[in-house]
């Protein structure tokens, strides 16, 4: 798929990142920043280093694989006892803040582009509302960030993808006037479809996560498996959760997160392979996703960017995200800094890219180029702004949030 020159450049950057990873992680530079910039340089150079065969379908597939595995692995590291006393924080952000953000985002999108229909404004808001923990790893892994804050960000980003998908599909159906680009894209009963997504998805994840953990414990107790094979088992269970939920009409992304949470909290055997995945295969997949995003999708989005799309991107990363989170967390006892922190760290990444490609594949959306431009600009700004601020704002947490409490 890639030319030998492109492969050599990518491998050289990957090796350099590995050699300097400790220094890089201590700085304000992040892995998505490095490889998105590399991809953008390759894609904008006009050297035909990335062939035309790598299209939106390839980005869709890689982004979907990466999102499934990161959701499952991130959730497996969330400890039930740490979350138990602070479950109200992510619950409010998901059940109240997310809905408020979609409504506010629809109004803002309509205000910026009054000639566009309301349905397209709703679609833009639904696509850009889900957050991405992959871009906020510096926050989740920083010991100075309280567990209740880090876990809340992790849980919110893990579940809001699945909760947003029914809204995205309904908005796409309305924006396309019910016309799909291929058969089967429009559900027969939208209400029943949405209900199945948010109920059967978690149920499938719960059953598979629990059963998979018990089977692995049994294999470990009987000395029937190896540590290397447990890593393969981990990958298989993550994908099994996703596709099982999709097969029964549930949301696969919710199932992947719930399945990972149940798996990680039910498993009694040592789970070193989970951390090894996060540090190895997880980073490799993230690297590849943002590299191809920068090389293929970013140049297309930047080509169709306008002042409206740039304004929307800034507003969605600030006002549309932060105001609803601030309001929905009133009365929780969180300090001002904690509310602002939770509101700011709502980075946009894999889910927004995936939803935009999904909609454009299935539906004939008017103004599809502008939609891609808006998503691309928002993701690019998020990669830079959230990447640059993750470490400094996390390091300030100890001396800023504690006195406020």
N, C-alpha and C positions, 0 to 999 in steps of 0.2 A: 504493500500500500504506500509506503514512504520511500523516497529516494535514498540511496546510500548516504549521500551528504547530509540529509536531514536526520537520519538515524544516528550518524556519528556526532552531530551537534547535540542532539537530545541526550545521548549517552554521556557525552562529555559534561554537560550541565548536571545530569543526574549524579555522576561520580563526584563532581565538585561540590554539589550540595551535600552528599553523604560525608565527604571529608571535612566539611566545615559546618556540619549540622548543629553542633553545640554552640558555635559562635553565632550562627544565623538565628537559632531559636532564642538566644539571649538579646537579640537586636529587635528592631521594629520591622525587619523584612520577613515575609512569610513565604512558604512554598507556593501557594496560589499566585502571589505577586510575581515571583520569579518566572514561573512557567507560563503564566498568561502573557507576560511581557515577551518571553521568548517566542511563544506562538504568534503573537501579534507581529513581531519583527519578521518572522518567517512568512506569515501570510501577507504582509504588506510589502515585502521586498520585491515581489513580482518575479521571482527566480524559478517558478514552477517546481519548488521543492516539495510542495504538498499537492498531489494529483487531484483531479476533479472527482475521482471515485470516492474520496472521503467527503461525504456530503452530510446533510442534516440527519439522515438515518444512522450514520455511524456515531455522530455526537449523541443522538438519542439513546442508542444502545449502550454506549460507554457510560453516559450519565446515569442511566437507569441501574446498571450493574453497580456502579460506585455508590449510588444513593442507598440501594438495598443493603449492601454490606456495611456501610457506615452507620446506617440507622440501627442495624442489628448489633453491631459491635459497641456503638456508643451506649445503647440501652443496656447491654449486658454489664456495663461498668457502673450503672446507677444502683446504689444500694437502697433497698427498701427502708431500712431503718433511718437512713439519712433523709429520705424524702417524706417519711410518715408525718413528721410534725410540721412540715412546710408545704404540704400538698396544695394548700389553698392558693399559693402564689402562682404556680403554673396553671392551675385550674382556672383562676380568674383571667390570666393572660390568654388562655385558649378559648374559654367559653364566653367571655365578655370582651376582652381587648381585641381579639381577632375579628369578631363581628363588627365592632366599632371601627376598626381600621379599614375593613372592606367598604363600609358605608362612607366613611370620610374620604377614602381613596377614590371612590366613585364620584363623589361631589367635586373633588379636586381635579380629577381627570376631565370631567365635563366642563369645569370652569376654565381650565387651560385650553381645551379644544372644544369650544361651544358648538362647532359645526358637526362634530362627531355624535353619533347616536348614544343614548344612555346605555344601551346594551354593551357597546364596545368599551365604554368607560368602566362598567362593572367587570368586564373581562380583564381589562388591564389591572384593576384593583385586586381581583382574585389571584391573578398570576403573580403579582409582586408582593402579596402579603406574607406568604410562607418564608420562614427564616432558615438559615443553613448553619449548623454548628461546625461544619468543616472549615468555614472561614473564621470561626472564633475559637479555634483550638487553643490559642494563647490564653484565652480567658478560662477555658475549662480545665487547663492543666496548671494554671498558676496557683500556687499554694496560698497566696495572699488573698485570693477571692474566697469568701465564705462558701461553705458547701451548699447552703440553701440557695445562694445566688447562682453558682455554677450548675447545680442540679436542675434548677428551674429553667435556665437557658437551654440545657440539654433536653429536658422533657418537652418543653414547648417546641423546639425545633424538630424534635422527633415525631410529634403528633400533628403539628399544624399542616404538614404536607398532605396527609391523608384527609384531614378535615376540609382542606381547601379544594381538593379535587372535584367533589360533586358540584361546588359552586362554579368552578372553572368550566366544567362541562355544560352546566345549565346556561351560563352566560354565553358560551360559545354557540350553543344551539340557538339562543335568542339572537345573537349578533349575526349569525349566518342565516337567519330567517328559517331555521329548522332544516336547512339544506346541508347535507353532509357530502364530503368528497368521495366517500365510499360506503358501501352497505354495512350496516351494523354499528355505525358510529353514534347514532342517536338511539338511546334507550327507549323502549316502548312506554315505560312508565317511569317518569323522572323521579317522582316522589319515592316510589318503591326502590328504585336504583340507589338513591341517596341514603335511604334507611339501611339497605343492605350493606352499603359501603362502610358505614360507621358502626354497624353492629356485628356483622359477620366477620369483618376484618379483625377486630380485637379478639373475638372468640376463637378464630382460627389460630391467631398468634399465641393465645393462652394455652390452647390444647397442645399445639406442636411444641412450644417452648418447654412446657412441663414434661411432656412425654419424652422429648429428646434429651433433657437433662437426666431423667431417670434411667434411660437406656445407657447413657454414657457412664453414669455412676456404676451401673451394673457391670459394664464392660471393664471399668477400671478395677472394681473390687475383685473380679475374676482374672485380672491380669491378662485380658484378651486384646488390649489395644496398646498402641505406642503413642508417644507424645506427638510425633509428626502426623500420624493418622488422625489424632484428635483435631489438629488444625484443619484437615480436609473435612472432617465431620462438621466442624463449626461452619465452614463455607456452605456445605450441603444443606444444613438446617436453615441457614439464613434464606437461601433461595427457595427451599421447600415451603417455608412460612409464606413467602410472597406469592408463589404460584398456587399454593393450596387455597389461599384467601381469594385470589382472582378466579379460581375455578368455581368457587361456590357463590360468587357475586359480592365478595367483600373487597375492601381496599387493601392491596398488597403492601403498601408502605406502612400503614398502621399496623398490619400484621407483623411486618418485619421488626418494628420497634417494640411492640408488645411481646412478641416472641423472644426477642433478645433480652428484654427486662426479666421475663419469667425464667428464661434459661439461666441467666447470670445469677439470679437470686435463689434458684432451686438447686443448682448444681452443687454437690458436696465435694467433688473431686477438685484437685488443684486446677486452676484455669489460666495458667501462664500463657497458653496458646492464644488467648484472646488479646492480651497485651502485645504479644509478638505480631499478631495480625495487624493491630493498629499501627505498630511501628514499622512494619514492612509492607505487606500487600496493600494496606489501606493508604499509605502515603504514595505508593506507586500508582494506584488507581486515581487518586486525586491529582497527581502530577499529570497523568495522561489526559484526564478530562479537561483540565484547564489549559493544557498545551493545545489541544485540538480546538477548544473554544476560542482561544486567542488567534489561532491560525485560520480557522474557517468561518466561524460565526461573527466574531468581533469586527473584522473588516466590512462585512455586509451591513451590520448594524450601524457602524460609524458612517458608512456611505449614505445612509438614509436618515441620519440624525438631523434634527431641527431644534430650534430654540424651545419648541413645545416639549419635545421628548427629553431634552436636557433639564428643563424646569420640572417636569414630572419626576424625573429620577431623583433630583435633589429633594423634592418635597416628600417623596415616598420613603426616603432614607431618614428623614428628620421629622417633620410635623405629623405626617400620616402614621408613622410608626410610634413616635414618642408620646404624643398627646393621648391616644387611647390607652397605652400602657400606664401612663401616669394616672389617668382617671380611674382605671379599673383596679389599681392597687391602693386606692384610698382606704384607710382604715385597717391596713394589714400590719401596721407598726414598722414598716420599712422606713429607713431614713431617706432624706431627699437625694443623697448621692446614690443610694441603692436603686431608687426608682429611675433616676436618670440613667444609671448604668444598665439596668434591664431594658430600658427603652432604646438606648443607643445601640446596644449589641443585638440587633436583629438583622444580621447580614443576609444578603440575597446571593444565591449561588445555584447549586445543582437543581433544586426544585423549580425555581423560576425558569431556568433554561429548559428543563424537561417539559414543563407545562406548556411553554410557548411552542416548542417543537411538536408536542402532542396535538395541540389545537390546530396548528397549521397543516399537519398531516391529515387530520380527520375532517376538517371543515373548510369551507370556502369563506374565509373571513375578509371582509372589505378592509383595506388599509393594513394588510399583513406586514408590509415592509416597515411601517411606522411602529407596529407592535414589536417586531424584532428589534428595532432601533431602541425603543424604550427599555426593553428587557436587557439588551446588551449594555447600554449606558448605565443602568442601575447596577448590574452585576460588576461592571468594571469599576465604578465608583466605590461599590461596597468592598471589593477586593483591596483597593488602595486605602480607603479611609478606615475601615475596620481593622485591616492589617496593621496600619501604622499606629493606631490608637490602642490596640489590644494590650500590649505589654505596659506602656506608660500608665494607662488608666487602671490596670489591674494592680500595678505596683503602688499606686497612690491610695489604693483601697484601705489598707491597714491604718493609715494616718488620717484619712478623710471620713470614712464611714464610721469608725469606732467612736470618735468624739460626738458625732451626730446622734448615735444611739444612746 
